[in-house]
Amino acid sequence: MTDARSFAPQPRALTYSTGGAATPVVEEHAFPDDFASVLEHATVHRSTIGCIIPAYNEEESIAQVIEALLGQTRVPDVIHVVVNNTSDATVKIASEYSGPHEITTELGEQFTEVFVHDIGKNPDKKVGALNYGYSLVEGYDYLLGVDGDTIADSKAVEYLETEAVSDSRIGGISAIYTIDDKPIKGMIARFLTAGQRTQFAAFNLQNLLRGRNMAVLGGQFSIFSTNALREAMKQNHQVTPWVKDSEVEDSLLSLQIKSAGYLTKISPYARANVGGHDDAVRL
């Protein structure tokens, strides 16, 4: 372990001559010759983000979801697509993005890697996929949960991370959602989707007016502190963050995070488009 004193200014002995023997003089505030190099090689901790995408029959949207993540100004450090109970081409399409990606953004050079996991028949459905994903990223500082039909604006991850890092009391932050109605066809489906958009708008406004304190962190596009998740699991004697026998897993986890002493917030800046509900699409 480096002694903190090694980074402090050290006295340096100088000499001057009066015609006889050299007399030492101590210059109290001189820095050692290698102090500049110490600063040059010092590193600042950069938070790490592991992204989880639980996906069930998302062949129409999964490519856009992954591309939106790879197009972020702050790219997640790893992206895990966890496919469960699927009967379409989700795995095949997502696998086209598997592997390492070196990306140049306005924040500089970034690296991420995409993994696709087909966990097959899973009785716990989305909850099982999320918990499987958590086991892959629990060592990261943050878990970014993204639904398989949610397309994020290019700065969404950057905004979520910036706010999360700014306050250690924050256990989770959700983006502001809106419904993407472009792929919805049919008058009835569009009418129902318009209703969903109105509900999302009212929900967002209500949370913003409450000082951005959010009752429920939606799974569509939210970032969670893994410290907060561990504390919530510990207090509730759970081995996974999401409870498989709960019909409202997002609501329960949000309550547990708050009970553990953390804040749940909605971002005023991060935005994401969410696909219309399946019931509306089928009509």
C-alpha positions as CSV (number, residue, x, y, z in Angstrom):
1,M,0.0,0.0,0.0
2,T,1.4,3.4,-0.9
3,D,2.2,5.7,2.0
4,A,0.2,8.9,1.6
5,R,3.4,10.8,2.7
6,S,5.0,9.8,-0.6
7,F,2.6,12.1,-2.4
8,A,3.3,15.1,-0.2
9,P,5.9,17.8,-1.0
10,Q,9.3,16.7,0.4
11,P,12.1,19.0,1.6
12,R,15.0,19.1,-0.8
13,A,18.5,20.0,0.3
14,L,20.3,22.8,-1.7
15,T,23.8,24.1,-1.2
16,Y,25.5,27.4,-1.5
17,S,29.1,28.4,-1.1
18,T,30.6,31.3,0.9
19,G,34.1,30.8,-0.2
20,G,34.7,27.9,2.1
21,A,32.8,24.6,2.6
22,A,29.4,24.3,1.1
23,T,26.6,25.0,3.5
24,P,23.3,23.0,3.2
25,V,20.1,25.0,2.9
26,V,16.7,23.3,3.1
27,E,14.0,24.5,0.7
28,E,10.8,23.5,2.6
29,H,8.3,23.6,-0.2
30,A,10.2,21.9,-3.1
31,F,8.6,18.9,-4.7
32,P,10.5,15.8,-5.5
33,D,11.7,15.4,-9.1
34,D,9.3,12.5,-9.7
35,F,6.1,14.2,-8.2
36,A,4.9,15.3,-11.6
37,S,5.2,11.7,-13.0
38,V,3.3,10.4,-9.9
39,L,0.4,12.7,-10.8
40,E,0.6,11.8,-14.4
41,H,0.1,8.1,-13.7
42,A,-2.5,8.6,-11.0
43,T,-5.9,7.2,-11.9
44,V,-9.4,8.3,-11.0
45,H,-12.0,5.6,-10.3
46,R,-14.4,5.2,-13.2
47,S,-17.7,3.5,-12.3
48,T,-18.6,0.3,-14.2
49,I,-21.9,-0.4,-15.7
50,G,-23.2,-3.9,-16.6
51,C,-26.3,-3.9,-18.8
52,I,-28.9,-6.6,-18.8
53,I,-31.5,-7.0,-21.5
54,P,-34.2,-9.7,-20.7
55,A,-35.7,-10.6,-24.0
56,Y,-38.7,-12.7,-24.9
57,N,-39.8,-12.8,-28.6
58,E,-38.2,-9.5,-29.4
59,E,-37.1,-10.2,-33.0
60,E,-38.6,-7.0,-34.3
61,S,-36.9,-4.6,-31.8
62,I,-33.8,-6.3,-30.3
63,A,-31.4,-5.0,-33.0
64,Q,-32.5,-1.4,-32.5
65,V,-32.2,-1.9,-28.7
66,I,-28.6,-3.1,-29.0
67,E,-27.6,-0.5,-31.6
68,A,-29.0,2.3,-29.3
69,L,-26.8,1.0,-26.5
70,L,-23.8,0.8,-28.7
71,G,-24.6,4.4,-29.9
72,Q,-24.5,5.9,-26.4
73,T,-22.2,8.7,-25.5
74,R,-21.4,6.5,-22.4
75,V,-21.4,2.9,-23.6
76,P,-22.1,0.2,-20.9
77,D,-19.0,-1.8,-20.1
78,V,-20.7,-5.0,-20.9
79,I,-24.1,-5.9,-22.4
80,H,-25.8,-9.2,-21.7
81,V,-28.8,-10.2,-23.7
82,V,-30.7,-12.9,-21.7
83,V,-33.2,-14.6,-24.0
84,N,-35.9,-16.7,-22.3
85,N,-38.8,-18.8,-23.5
86,T,-38.5,-17.4,-27.0
87,S,-39.9,-18.9,-30.1
88,D,-38.7,-16.4,-32.7
89,A,-35.4,-15.2,-34.1
90,T,-34.4,-13.1,-31.1
91,V,-31.3,-15.2,-30.4
92,K,-30.2,-15.2,-34.1
93,I,-30.5,-11.4,-34.5
94,A,-28.9,-10.5,-31.2
95,S,-26.0,-12.9,-31.9
96,E,-25.0,-10.7,-34.9
97,Y,-23.8,-8.2,-32.3
98,S,-21.9,-10.6,-30.1
99,G,-18.3,-9.9,-29.3
100,P,-16.1,-6.9,-28.5
101,H,-16.9,-3.4,-29.8
102,E,-14.4,-0.5,-29.8
103,I,-16.4,2.7,-30.1
104,T,-15.4,6.3,-30.5
105,T,-17.8,8.8,-28.8
106,E,-17.7,12.4,-27.8
107,L,-16.4,11.2,-24.4
108,G,-13.5,9.4,-26.0
109,E,-12.6,5.8,-26.9
110,Q,-14.8,3.2,-25.2
111,F,-14.9,-0.6,-25.2
112,T,-17.7,-3.0,-24.5
113,E,-18.6,-6.6,-25.2
114,V,-22.0,-8.1,-26.1
115,F,-22.9,-11.5,-24.9
116,V,-26.1,-13.4,-25.8
117,H,-27.5,-16.1,-23.4
118,D,-30.3,-18.4,-24.5
119,I,-31.5,-19.8,-21.2
120,G,-34.3,-21.7,-22.9
121,K,-37.5,-22.6,-21.0
122,N,-37.5,-20.6,-17.8
123,P,-40.5,-20.8,-15.5
124,D,-39.6,-17.5,-13.8
125,K,-39.8,-15.7,-17.2
126,K,-38.6,-12.1,-17.0
127,V,-37.7,-12.3,-13.3
128,G,-35.6,-15.4,-14.0
129,A,-33.8,-13.6,-16.8
130,L,-33.1,-10.5,-14.7
131,N,-31.7,-12.6,-11.8
132,Y,-29.6,-14.6,-14.2
133,G,-28.3,-11.3,-15.6
134,Y,-27.6,-10.0,-12.1
135,S,-25.3,-13.0,-11.4
136,L,-23.3,-11.9,-14.4
137,V,-22.8,-8.2,-13.4
138,E,-23.0,-8.2,-9.6
139,G,-19.4,-7.1,-9.4
140,Y,-20.0,-3.9,-11.4
141,D,-20.9,-0.6,-9.7
142,Y,-24.3,-0.3,-11.5
143,L,-26.8,-2.6,-13.2
144,L,-28.6,-1.1,-16.2
145,G,-31.8,-2.9,-16.9
146,V,-33.2,-2.5,-20.4
147,D,-36.3,-4.1,-21.8
148,G,-36.0,-5.8,-25.2
149,D,-38.3,-3.2,-26.9
150,T,-36.9,0.0,-25.3
151,I,-34.8,2.4,-27.5
152,A,-32.8,4.9,-25.5
153,D,-31.8,8.4,-26.6
154,S,-28.0,8.6,-27.2
155,K,-27.2,10.4,-23.9
156,A,-29.5,8.3,-21.6
157,V,-26.8,6.2,-20.0
158,E,-24.5,9.2,-19.5
159,Y,-27.3,11.2,-17.7
160,L,-28.3,8.2,-15.5
161,E,-24.7,7.5,-14.5
162,T,-23.8,11.2,-13.9
163,E,-26.7,11.6,-11.4
164,A,-26.1,8.2,-9.8
165,V,-22.5,8.9,-9.1
166,S,-23.2,12.4,-7.8
167,D,-25.2,11.0,-4.7
168,S,-24.3,7.8,-3.0
169,R,-27.8,7.7,-1.4
170,I,-29.4,7.0,-4.8
171,G,-30.3,3.3,-5.2
172,G,-31.8,3.6,-8.6
173,I,-32.8,6.0,-11.3
174,S,-35.3,5.6,-14.1
175,A,-35.4,7.3,-17.5
176,I,-38.4,9.3,-18.6
177,Y,-40.5,7.0,-20.9
178,T,-42.7,7.5,-23.8
179,I,-44.5,5.1,-26.1
180,D,-43.0,4.6,-29.6
181,D,-46.1,4.3,-31.8
182,K,-44.4,4.2,-35.2
183,P,-44.6,0.4,-35.5
184,I,-48.2,0.2,-34.3
185,K,-50.7,-0.4,-37.1
186,G,-54.5,-0.2,-37.0
187,M,-56.8,2.4,-35.7
188,I,-57.8,0.6,-32.5
189,A,-54.2,-0.3,-31.7
190,R,-53.1,3.4,-32.2
191,F,-56.0,4.5,-30.0
192,L,-54.9,2.2,-27.2
193,T,-51.3,3.2,-27.6
194,A,-52.3,6.9,-27.4
195,G,-53.9,6.0,-24.0
196,Q,-50.7,4.4,-22.9
197,R,-48.7,7.4,-23.9
198,T,-51.0,9.6,-21.9
199,Q,-50.6,7.4,-18.9
200,F,-46.8,7.5,-19.2
201,A,-46.9,11.3,-19.5
202,A,-49.0,11.6,-16.4
203,F,-46.8,9.1,-14.5
204,N,-43.7,11.0,-15.4
205,L,-45.2,14.4,-14.5
206,Q,-46.4,13.1,-11.1
207,N,-42.9,11.8,-10.3
208,L,-41.2,15.0,-11.4
209,L,-43.6,17.1,-9.3
210,R,-42.7,14.9,-6.3
211,G,-39.1,16.1,-6.4
212,R,-38.2,13.3,-8.8
213,N,-38.7,10.7,-6.1
214,M,-40.1,7.7,-7.9
215,A,-42.4,5.2,-6.3
216,V,-41.6,2.4,-8.8
217,L,-38.4,2.0,-10.8
218,G,-39.7,0.6,-14.1
219,G,-37.6,-2.1,-15.7
220,Q,-37.8,-0.5,-19.2
221,F,-34.7,1.6,-18.7
222,S,-33.3,2.0,-15.2
223,I,-29.9,2.0,-13.5
224,F,-29.5,0.4,-10.1
225,S,-26.6,0.6,-7.6
226,T,-25.4,-2.9,-7.0
227,N,-24.6,-1.8,-3.4
228,A,-28.3,-0.9,-2.9
229,L,-29.4,-4.3,-4.5
230,R,-27.1,-6.2,-2.1
231,E,-28.4,-4.3,0.9
232,A,-32.0,-4.9,-0.1
233,M,-31.3,-8.6,-0.6
234,K,-29.6,-8.8,2.8
235,Q,-32.4,-7.1,4.7
236,N,-35.0,-9.3,3.1
237,H,-33.1,-12.5,3.3
238,Q,-33.1,-13.0,-0.5
239,V,-30.4,-14.6,-2.7
240,T,-31.6,-12.6,-5.8
241,P,-32.8,-9.0,-6.2
242,W,-36.1,-9.9,-8.0
243,V,-38.6,-12.1,-6.3
244,K,-40.0,-14.8,-8.5
245,D,-43.3,-15.3,-6.7
246,S,-44.2,-11.6,-6.9
247,E,-46.6,-10.4,-9.6
248,V,-45.2,-6.8,-9.3
249,E,-41.5,-7.5,-9.1
250,D,-40.5,-3.9,-10.1
251,S,-42.7,-2.4,-7.3
252,L,-41.5,-4.8,-4.7
253,L,-37.8,-4.2,-5.5
254,S,-38.3,-0.4,-5.5
255,L,-39.9,-0.6,-2.0
256,Q,-37.1,-2.8,-0.8
257,I,-34.4,-0.4,-2.1
258,K,-36.1,2.5,-0.3
259,S,-36.5,0.4,2.9
260,A,-32.8,-0.2,2.8
261,G,-32.3,3.6,3.1
262,Y,-31.7,4.5,-0.6
263,L,-33.5,6.9,-2.9
264,T,-35.3,5.9,-6.1
265,K,-35.4,8.8,-8.6
266,I,-36.6,9.7,-12.1
267,S,-34.1,11.5,-14.3
268,P,-35.2,14.8,-15.7
269,Y,-33.0,14.3,-18.8
270,A,-32.6,10.6,-19.7
271,R,-35.2,9.5,-22.2
272,A,-36.2,6.2,-23.7
273,N,-38.9,5.1,-26.1
274,V,-40.9,2.0,-25.0
275,G,-42.7,-0.4,-27.4
276,G,-46.5,-0.5,-27.1
277,H,-48.0,-3.1,-24.9
278,D,-48.6,-6.5,-26.6
279,D,-52.4,-6.3,-26.2
280,A,-52.5,-3.2,-28.2
281,V,-50.2,-4.5,-30.9
282,R,-52.3,-7.7,-31.4
283,L,-55.4,-5.7,-32.0
